Structure formats: C-alpha cells, structure tokens
C-alpha cells in the first residue's frame, strides 16, 4: 500500500483523531498529514487514508468517519448493556492496530492479547467519551489507567530496559509531556476568564430568548451558570466559514442537554439535512443531536429557531 497522505479535518481537534494520527504516522512515516475539510482532500483515493471526516466509513476505500448515520457500532459484547459506537480512533485501531503493534515489535505470541487489552482499556473509553455515551466524571474504573499520574508513570522504563541513561531519558520524555499539558491548562484557564466577560455581555443581549449568539467559539458554561441564565438552550457562533449550533448541557457533570436538536436531523448532512429541516444551508447534524453546522449565520439561527420550537412543543 502506497499511502502519501493522511487526511483528517481542520479546525478544532479531539482525542480521537489525534490518537488515530499516532497510529497512522507510525505506520506511514513518509505520508503527509493534511488537515482539511475540502472535498478534494476528503474524497477517497488509493493514495490516502481519511479519518474523522468525510461522513463515511468504508475500510476498503480507506475512509474512517463516524459522524454519519447509521453510526458504526462495535460488535456487541456479552457484558455491554447497549450498543457501543466507534469513534475514528476505534475504527483506525480495529483496522490498523495489529500492524501498529507489529511496528512496535510486539511478540507475535502476545499480539492478540495486547490488542484486545489496549482496545478495551484505552480505545473503548475514548470512543465512548467522543460519542457522548460516557461522562468522564462518572466513568470510574474504566478511566483509572488514563489519569494523568498513570499516563506520566507509563513513560518509565520497562522492567528489562537496562540501557544506560534509560531513567533519565524517560524522565525527560515525561517532563516534555507534563510541561505541555500544564502550560496548556494555565493558558486555557486564563482564556476562560477572558471569555466570561464576553459571554456575560452576549447573555444580556439575548434577553429572554432561548438562543445565545457568540462572536466566536469560546467556553460559556461558567458565565451561563454565574448569571443564572437557565432560560438559554442553544448557542450559535461562527467557526471558520461556517456557523455552529450547539446545545447547552444541564450541568457540567452530565451529557444531558437542556434541549436536544430535533431527532429528525440526527446524522444527516447537506441535501438530506436541508430537506429534513427545511433550512437552505444546513450542512451537518451529529448523531448525538448536540451540534449542527450551517453555511451562514442566517441558516444557523433558523435551525436554532426550529430547534427551540420543537423543544417547546
């Protein structure tokens, strides 16, 4: 297989496509990583692997998205209470995980066991959180191995690495990772304070309406809570050349929304979504009904108006 491009979406990123990129850049180190939503890039071709974008899952054509309807589901296991949706990471791991382990020189005798263990303990929680099925605040033992202390300690040398300086090299790797995370968290906390003032002004402008319009994507939860704006259900803001419509959760520790987007929109894109919603310019609605995208402010606000009307009904 001659892969020249690894293609995922541009804009904000989530754990699933970042972790997918970890797998794919190891297997195809000479391929160029392209972040784009342009049709010319997210159209399947023999020279590329497309993931977390493209609204299609077809391993044979090397496209691994999970945002379309029907959503790709994991094989049902005996202990699973309900169907478990894949994220792009789960799809990539299912298809390329064995090759990735071979690239890391995993003993073939242990390969299947390690594949299954990593899938269950690492990939599955990412899948569930990305799809809004599992709240990390309530995940319990499933996320025990993904806490920051556990991840930092996972960088320690393995028991049989007796090479000179192994501990020091591992410490430097842990230091680099920890520094990046700590400094990013501080920057985000500072940005959150800046956002609060902007959101508070937008809440005042919204009056008693159900829709909060913001000048850009930004953290809004703390300002909504602080101002007691319980009447707000949806948020509209620009994102690149598009506009995004998102829900507002009941609380910070739950995935339950104050109001969901219409069920008839779930998983639809482009013409199908325009037909279902009656809104020209409607482009995408997530299966989970917590985010939708339109090509203009007017279209996004019209979708918000329809969502409010249905929720009130």
N, C-alpha and C positions, 0 to 999 in steps of 0.2 A: 504493500500500500504506500503510495507516494502522496503524503499529505504536506501541502505547502502553507495552509492557513488554518488556524484555529479561531473560529468566529463566535463571539458572544456579544451581548448587547452593550451599547454605550450608555452613558449616564450613571446614575447611582448603582451601586453593586451590593450583592448579598453573599452570604456564605456559600450558597450552593454553586454559583458559577466560579467563584474564586477557588473553591476546593476542586471543582471539575478541572480548572486550569492547572492545578498542581499535578493532577494525574496526567493530563494530556501533554503538558510541556515536558514532563519526564519521558514520555513515550515518543514524542515527536519534537526533539530539541531544536531542530532546524526550521520548524514551521514558524511562521509569523503570527503573533497573536493580534487579532483585529477586533476592535470593539466598535460595533456599528449596528444600526437598525435599517440601513439602506437595503432595498430589495436586491441589488446586485450582489451584496455580500451574504444575505441570509437565504439565498436560493441554493438548494443543494447542488453539489458538484463533486466530481471524483477527487478534486484537489483540496477538499476542505472538510472539517468537522464543525458542525454548527450546534451550539448548545445554549439553553436558557433563552432562546429567541427563535422566531420562525414559526411558532404556533403549529408545530407538527412533531410527531415522534415516529421515526422510521429508521431503525438501526441500520438496515441495509443501505439506506441512502445517506447515512451519517448525519442525521439531524435529530437532536435530543432536547426537545422542549416539553414542558409540562403544563403550560398555561391554557391550552386549548380544551375543548370539550369533545369527547369524554376525556377526563384526566387519566393518565397512565397510572395503573394501580399495581402495587406489589402483589405477588402470589399470596393468597390468603393462608395464614398460618393458624394452627390449632388454638394458640393462646391469644390471638388477636381478636378483640371484641368487635372490630369493624374494619372495613377496608382501609388500607394504608396507602395514601398517594405517594408517588415518587416526586422528588424534586429533580432538577437536572443533574445534581450530584449523584443521586441514586441511580439514575439512568446510565450515566457515564460509568459509575462503578460496576454496575451489573454487566456492562458490555466490555469494559477495558480493565476491570480490577485484576483479573488473573494475569494479564500481560504486565500490569504495573508491578505486581508482586514478583514476577519473574525478573523484571528490570531491576528490582532491589535485591536480587539473588536470594530470594526466599527458598529454603529447602523444598523441593517438589513434594516430599513426603508430608510436609506440613501446610502446603499451599491452600488446600481446600478448607482446612480448619481455620486458618488465619483469615482467609477471605470471608468466611461466614461470621467469624467473631468480630472482625472490623466492621462488616456490614451491619450487624446487629447493635454493636455498642457505639459506633461513631456515625455511620452513614444514615441509619434509620432516624436517629433524633434530629439530624439536620433536615431530612426530608419532611418529618412531621412538623417541625417548627416553621419551615419555609412555607408550608401549605396552611398554616394556621390551625392545625389539628391538635398541637400540643403547646401549652403555655410553659415556657421555661421556668417560670416561678413555681409551677406545680409538678414538674417532671420527676422530682425525687431521684431514686437510684439510677434511672436511665441516663441522667446527665452527670453522675458522680465523676466519671472519667474525663469529663470535658470542662471541669472547673479550672480556673487559671493556675492554682497551685499544682494541680495534677498535670496540666499541659507543660508547665515550666519544668517540673521534675522528669517528665518524659524525655527531656533533652539530655539527661545524664547519660554517661557511657553505659552500654550494656555490660553485664557482669563479666563477660570474657574478652572485653577490649582492654588489653594490657599495654597498648601502644603508649609511647612516651608523650606526655602532654595531653592525654585524652580528656582528663578532667578540666584542664584549662580551656581547651577548645570548646568543650561542651558549655562551660560557664560563659564564654564569650557569645556563643550562639543564643543562650538563654538571655543574656544581657541585652543583645540586639532586639530580640523579640519583646522582652519586657519593656524596654525603653520606648519602642514604637507604640505599644499599647497604652502605657501610662501617659505619654505625652499627647497621644490622640484623645484620651479620655479627658485630660485637662482642657484641651482645645474645645472639645465638644461642650463641656460644662460652661466655659466662657461664652461660647456661641449661644448656648441655651438662654443665658441671661440677656444677651442682646435681642434674642427673638421674643422674649416675653413682652418687652415694651411694644414691639411691632404688632404682636398678636392682640394685645390688650386694646390697641387703637382700632384694629380690624373688628374686634368684638363690639366695640362701641358703634362702629359704622354699620354693623349688621343689624343692630336694634333687636327686635323680637323675632327676626327671621330665623329660619332653620339652617341657613347656609352661611358659612364663614368663608369669605374670599380673602386670600392672602396674596401678596405680591410675588411670592416665590415659595418653594417648598422649605419648610422650617419646622422645628419642634413647637407644637402648640398646646400639648396636653396640660402643662403646668399653668399656663395662663388661663385656659378654659376652666380648670379647677379653681384657681385663685379668685376668679371673677364670678364664680357660681353660675356660669353660662350653661345651665343644664338644658336649655331650650335648643341648643345647637345640635344638629345631627350629621351634617356633612361639611366637608372642606373642599374648596376649589382653588387651584393655583396653577400657574404656568410651569411647564417642565420642558425646557428646550423650545422647540417649535410647537409642541403640543400643550394641552391642558389636562390636568389630572383632577378627578373627582374621587375623594376618599371618604370613608366612614369615620366616625368617632367612637371609640370603644367606651363601654360602660365604666370601666376603671382601668388603671394601669396594670393590674394583675390578672386580666382576663382578655380573651379574644372576642367576647360577646360585644356586639355593637349596639349603640343606641337605636340605630335603624340600619337595616341591610339594603343594599341596592336590589332592584327588582329581580325576582327569581327568573323571569323570562329572559334576562340579559346574560345569565351566567355562562361563561365560557365562550361567548360569541365574539366575532371580530368583523370589522369592516362592513360589507354589504349586509351580512346576516344581522349584525347588531343594529345597523341603520333601520332595517326593516322591522326588527322586534321593538325598537324604541321609538321609531318614527322621527329620529333626530338625524339630519344630514350632518355628517362629520363625526359621528360616533365611530370609534376605532377598535375598542377593546374593553371587555369586562372580565375580570378574573372569576374563575370558578367559585372562589370563596365569597364573591359579592362584596368585597371590601374596597375595591379600587376599580376605576374605569378611566379610560383615556379618550379624549376627543381632539379634533384638529384645530379647534378655536375656542376662545372664551365663550362665545355665544352658545356653541354646541354643548360645552361642559355645563354652563348654567342651565340650559334647557334640560339636560339629563338630570341635574340636581333637582330642578323643579318637579320633574316627573317622579323621581325617587321619593321626594317629600310627599307628594300627593298619594302615592301608593302606600307609603308607610302610615300616613294619617288615616287612610281608608281601612 
